[in-house]
Amino acid sequence: MNKITDELLRIVSDFTGTFKGAYNIREDGGCAGRRSSEHIRLSDLPDRPGLRIDIDPDTRGETVYIPACVTKGDINDVTYNDFYVGAGADVVIVAGCGVHTEDGHDARHNGIHRFFIGKGANVLYKEKHIGTGKGAGGKVIDPVTEIFLDEGSQMTMDTVQLSGVDTTLRTTKATVKARAKLVVRERLLTDGAEAARTDFDVTLEGEDSGADLVSRSVAKGRSRQEFASRIRGNARCTGHSSCDAILADRGVVIATPALDATHVDASLIHEAAIGKIAGDQLQKLQTLGLTAEQAEERIIQGFLK
């Protein structure tokens, strides 16, 4: 594992020199370290680059780490990770990604993750993205997440894009069965000429299923963000999506919600709020001795926390 990988891991996956429990470290398209645990097994997919992660039923209190790092340009890393979470399990999955380039060539990572979550299982999925390095090379991360939630299960996605990613297309698709729930908390920061698009597509199939999708973002510089969400209610269910964005400089944010209710007891809601930082917030912090730039940064940090 090289020095850049070590630095990226500390940012995106709280790496402290080692991981407790099961893990796989992906570096420049290869494996830089792997370990399974008694209840979580990691193995290569037979037909594609990537992993199969099997989590035993009723596994509780364990964490599996699958971070990926691209540390130089002229790499287009594509990986497929399939998670099979047994019934009644309660686990944390950490899947951060960092891309770095300074040689004028693009560094790309595309992670395609599929989750098959068993009855009554609970998964907390944590994902941080960052781009680092100087020069003309682009830093690109295009994650794809497909989720299949069985009856009574829940998945919570806590996703963060910190900074430095030039372009990203973040795609999440989910099918939610009876009494299951999907919760998404996305936080996104773009600056300069960066561009980001988020696509949520959730189908609520079972009785009393639910989805709560919340995106909070800040668009600075000349950056551009697009937020698109579609929730389909095909049974008695509750669905909510929200886009809350702050504009700074010449940033652009476009929100496009869609709600499809095909059942009389489907309850679906969308909210959107886009605007600049309120002047009274800035003035209040400036009276405490902060400059205008420091006040703005403090507000943005709190908003994305």
C-alpha positions as CSV (number, residue, x, y, z in Angstrom):
1,M,0.0,0.0,0.0
2,N,1.6,3.3,-1.1
3,K,1.7,6.6,0.8
4,I,-1.1,8.3,-1.2
5,T,-3.4,5.4,-0.5
6,D,-2.6,5.7,3.2
7,E,-3.5,9.4,3.2
8,L,-6.7,8.9,1.2
9,L,-7.8,6.0,3.5
10,R,-7.4,8.3,6.6
11,I,-9.8,10.8,5.0
12,V,-12.5,8.6,3.5
13,S,-12.7,5.6,5.9
14,D,-11.2,6.8,9.3
15,F,-8.2,4.6,8.7
16,T,-5.7,4.6,11.6
17,G,-3.1,2.3,10.3
18,T,-5.3,-0.8,10.5
19,F,-8.9,-1.9,10.3
20,K,-10.7,-3.9,12.9
21,G,-12.7,-6.8,11.5
22,A,-13.2,-7.7,7.8
23,Y,-11.8,-5.4,5.1
24,N,-10.6,-5.1,1.5
25,I,-8.4,-2.3,0.4
26,R,-8.5,-1.6,-3.4
27,E,-5.5,0.3,-4.8
28,D,-5.2,1.3,-8.5
29,G,-7.5,-1.5,-9.5
30,G,-5.8,-4.2,-7.4
31,C,-6.0,-5.6,-3.9
32,A,-3.7,-4.1,-1.3
33,G,-5.0,-6.1,1.6
34,R,-7.9,-8.3,2.6
35,R,-9.2,-10.1,5.6
36,S,-12.5,-11.9,6.4
37,S,-13.9,-12.4,9.9
38,E,-15.8,-15.3,11.4
39,H,-19.2,-13.9,10.3
40,I,-18.2,-11.8,7.2
41,R,-16.5,-13.4,4.3
42,L,-14.9,-11.6,1.3
43,S,-14.1,-13.4,-2.0
44,D,-13.4,-12.5,-5.6
45,L,-16.3,-12.4,-8.0
46,P,-15.8,-15.2,-10.6
47,D,-16.7,-13.2,-13.7
48,R,-16.0,-9.5,-13.0
49,P,-13.5,-7.4,-11.1
50,G,-14.7,-7.0,-7.5
51,L,-16.0,-8.7,-4.4
52,R,-18.7,-10.9,-3.0
53,I,-19.4,-10.1,0.6
54,D,-21.4,-12.6,2.6
55,I,-22.7,-11.6,6.0
56,D,-24.1,-14.3,8.2
57,P,-27.7,-14.1,9.6
58,D,-27.9,-12.4,13.0
59,T,-24.4,-10.9,12.7
60,R,-24.4,-7.9,15.0
61,G,-22.0,-5.1,16.0
62,E,-19.5,-5.8,13.2
63,T,-18.1,-3.5,10.5
64,V,-16.7,-4.4,7.1
65,Y,-14.5,-1.9,5.2
66,I,-14.2,-1.8,1.4
67,P,-12.4,1.5,0.5
68,A,-11.0,2.1,-3.0
69,C,-8.2,4.5,-4.0
70,V,-6.8,5.6,-7.3
71,T,-3.4,7.2,-6.7
72,K,-2.3,8.3,-10.2
73,G,-3.7,9.3,-13.6
74,D,-4.5,7.2,-16.6
75,I,-6.4,4.7,-14.5
76,N,-10.1,3.9,-15.1
77,D,-10.9,1.6,-12.2
78,V,-14.2,-0.3,-12.4
79,T,-15.2,-2.6,-9.6
80,Y,-18.4,-4.6,-8.7
81,N,-19.2,-5.4,-5.1
82,D,-22.2,-7.6,-4.2
83,F,-23.3,-7.7,-0.6
84,Y,-25.5,-10.5,0.8
85,V,-26.7,-9.6,4.3
86,G,-28.4,-12.4,6.2
87,A,-31.7,-12.1,8.0
88,G,-31.6,-10.3,11.3
89,A,-28.0,-9.0,10.9
90,D,-27.1,-5.5,12.2
91,V,-23.9,-4.3,10.6
92,V,-21.9,-1.2,9.4
93,I,-20.4,-1.1,5.9
94,V,-17.8,1.6,5.1
95,A,-17.0,2.1,1.4
96,G,-15.0,5.3,1.0
97,C,-13.3,6.3,-2.3
98,G,-10.4,8.7,-3.1
99,V,-8.9,9.6,-6.4
100,H,-5.6,11.4,-6.9
101,T,-3.7,12.6,-9.9
102,E,-0.9,15.1,-10.6
103,D,0.5,13.8,-13.9
104,G,-2.0,15.5,-16.2
105,H,-4.0,12.3,-16.9
106,D,-7.5,11.5,-15.6
107,A,-8.0,9.3,-12.5
108,R,-11.4,7.5,-12.5
109,H,-13.2,5.1,-10.1
110,N,-16.6,3.5,-10.8
111,G,-17.9,1.4,-8.0
112,I,-21.0,-0.6,-8.7
113,H,-22.5,-1.9,-5.4
114,R,-25.4,-4.2,-5.1
115,F,-27.1,-4.9,-1.7
116,F,-29.3,-7.9,-1.1
117,I,-30.6,-7.3,2.5
118,G,-32.4,-10.1,4.2
119,K,-35.6,-10.0,6.3
120,G,-35.3,-7.9,9.5
121,A,-31.7,-6.9,8.8
122,N,-30.3,-3.4,9.5
123,V,-27.4,-1.9,7.5
124,L,-25.6,1.4,8.0
125,Y,-23.7,2.2,4.8
126,K,-21.1,5.0,5.1
127,E,-19.4,6.4,2.0
128,K,-17.0,9.4,1.6
129,H,-15.6,10.6,-1.7
130,I,-12.7,13.0,-2.3
131,G,-10.4,14.1,-5.1
132,T,-6.8,15.3,-4.4
133,G,-3.8,16.4,-6.5
134,K,-3.0,19.3,-8.8
135,G,-2.6,19.6,-12.5
136,A,-4.9,19.2,-15.5
137,G,-5.9,15.6,-14.9
138,G,-9.6,15.1,-14.1
139,K,-10.7,13.4,-10.9
140,V,-13.9,11.4,-11.6
141,I,-16.0,9.2,-9.3
142,D,-19.3,7.6,-10.6
143,P,-20.8,5.4,-7.9
144,V,-23.8,3.1,-8.7
145,T,-25.8,1.6,-5.8
146,E,-28.6,-1.0,-6.3
147,I,-30.5,-2.0,-3.2
148,F,-33.0,-4.8,-2.6
149,L,-34.6,-4.6,0.8
150,D,-36.5,-7.6,2.0
151,E,-39.5,-7.5,4.4
152,G,-38.9,-5.6,7.6
153,S,-35.3,-4.6,6.8
154,Q,-33.7,-1.2,6.8
155,M,-30.7,0.5,5.1
156,T,-29.4,3.9,6.0
157,M,-27.0,5.5,3.6
158,D,-24.7,8.3,4.9
159,T,-22.9,9.6,1.9
160,V,-20.5,12.6,1.7
161,Q,-18.5,14.1,-1.2
162,L,-16.0,16.4,0.5
163,S,-14.2,18.3,-2.3
164,G,-11.9,18.0,-5.3
165,V,-14.1,15.7,-7.5
166,D,-14.3,17.3,-10.9
167,T,-17.3,15.3,-12.2
168,T,-19.5,12.7,-10.5
169,L,-22.7,10.9,-11.4
170,R,-24.2,9.3,-8.3
171,T,-26.9,6.8,-9.1
172,T,-29.0,5.0,-6.5
173,K,-31.8,2.5,-7.3
174,A,-33.8,0.7,-4.7
175,T,-36.7,-1.8,-4.4
176,V,-38.3,-1.8,-0.9
177,K,-40.6,-4.7,0.3
178,A,-43.2,-4.7,3.0
179,R,-42.3,-2.9,6.3
180,A,-38.8,-2.2,5.0
181,K,-37.3,1.3,4.9
182,L,-34.6,3.2,3.0
183,V,-33.0,6.3,4.6
184,V,-30.5,8.4,2.6
185,R,-28.5,11.4,4.0
186,E,-26.4,12.9,1.2
187,R,-24.0,15.8,1.7
188,L,-22.3,17.3,-1.3
189,L,-19.8,20.2,-1.8
190,T,-18.7,21.4,-5.2
191,D,-16.4,24.3,-6.1
192,G,-14.6,25.8,-9.2
193,A,-15.9,24.2,-12.4
194,E,-16.9,20.9,-10.7
195,A,-20.1,19.2,-11.8
196,A,-22.2,16.7,-9.8
197,R,-25.4,14.9,-10.6
198,T,-27.5,12.7,-8.1
199,D,-30.1,10.3,-9.4
200,F,-32.4,8.5,-6.9
201,D,-34.9,6.0,-8.2
202,V,-36.9,4.2,-5.4
203,T,-39.8,1.8,-5.8
204,L,-41.9,1.1,-2.7
205,E,-43.4,-2.3,-3.4
206,G,-44.7,-3.6,-0.1
207,E,-47.3,-2.6,2.4
208,D,-46.0,-0.1,4.9
209,S,-42.7,0.3,3.1
210,G,-41.0,3.7,3.3
211,A,-38.2,5.9,2.0
212,D,-36.7,9.1,3.3
213,L,-34.2,10.8,0.9
214,V,-32.5,14.0,2.0
215,S,-29.8,15.8,0.0
216,R,-27.9,18.8,1.4
217,S,-25.5,20.5,-0.9
218,V,-23.4,23.6,-1.4
219,A,-22.4,24.9,-4.9
220,K,-19.5,27.3,-4.9
221,G,-17.4,28.9,-7.6
222,R,-18.8,28.1,-11.1
223,S,-19.8,24.6,-10.1
224,R,-23.1,22.9,-11.2
225,Q,-25.2,20.4,-9.4
226,E,-28.3,18.5,-10.5
227,F,-30.6,16.6,-8.2
228,A,-33.2,14.2,-9.6
229,S,-35.4,11.9,-7.5
230,R,-38.2,9.6,-8.4
231,I,-40.2,7.7,-5.8
232,R,-42.8,5.2,-6.9
233,G,-45.5,4.2,-4.5
234,N,-47.1,0.9,-5.6
235,A,-48.6,0.0,-2.2
236,R,-49.7,1.6,1.1
237,C,-46.4,3.4,1.8
238,T,-44.7,6.6,2.8
239,G,-42.1,8.4,0.7
240,H,-40.3,11.7,1.2
241,S,-37.5,13.4,-0.7
242,S,-35.8,16.7,0.0
243,C,-33.2,18.8,-1.7
244,D,-31.8,21.6,0.4
245,A,-29.0,23.6,-1.3
246,I,-26.9,26.7,-0.7
247,L,-25.6,28.8,-3.6
248,A,-22.4,30.8,-3.4
249,D,-20.5,32.8,-6.1
250,R,-21.9,31.6,-9.5
251,G,-22.9,28.1,-8.5
252,V,-25.9,26.5,-10.1
253,V,-28.3,23.9,-8.6
254,I,-31.2,22.2,-10.5
255,A,-33.7,20.0,-8.6
256,T,-36.1,17.7,-10.5
257,P,-38.4,15.7,-8.3
258,A,-40.9,13.1,-9.5
259,L,-43.5,11.2,-7.5
260,D,-45.5,8.3,-9.0
261,A,-48.4,7.1,-6.8
262,T,-50.1,4.0,-8.2
263,H,-51.9,3.1,-5.0
264,V,-54.6,5.0,-3.2
265,D,-52.8,4.8,0.1
266,A,-49.4,5.9,-1.2
267,S,-48.3,9.0,0.7
268,L,-45.5,10.8,-1.2
269,I,-43.9,14.2,-0.5
270,H,-41.1,16.2,-2.1
271,E,-39.5,19.4,-0.7
272,A,-36.8,21.7,-2.2
273,A,-35.1,24.8,-0.9
274,I,-32.3,26.6,-2.9
275,G,-30.8,29.9,-2.1
276,K,-27.9,31.9,-0.8
277,I,-26.8,32.2,2.8
278,A,-29.0,34.7,4.7
279,G,-27.4,38.0,5.3
280,D,-28.3,38.1,9.0
281,Q,-26.5,34.8,9.6
282,L,-23.3,36.3,8.1
283,Q,-23.7,39.6,10.1
284,K,-24.2,37.7,13.4
285,L,-20.9,35.8,13.0
286,Q,-19.1,38.9,11.8
287,T,-20.1,40.7,15.1
288,L,-18.2,37.9,16.8
289,G,-15.0,38.8,15.0
290,L,-15.1,36.6,11.9
291,T,-14.4,37.9,8.5
292,A,-17.1,37.6,5.8
293,E,-15.2,34.6,4.3
294,Q,-14.7,32.9,7.7
295,A,-18.4,33.4,8.5
296,E,-19.5,31.9,5.2
297,E,-17.2,28.9,5.7
298,R,-18.5,28.3,9.3
299,I,-22.1,28.3,8.0
300,I,-21.3,25.9,5.2
301,Q,-19.5,23.5,7.6
302,G,-22.5,23.5,9.9
303,F,-24.9,23.0,7.0
304,L,-23.0,20.0,5.7
305,K,-22.4,18.4,9.1
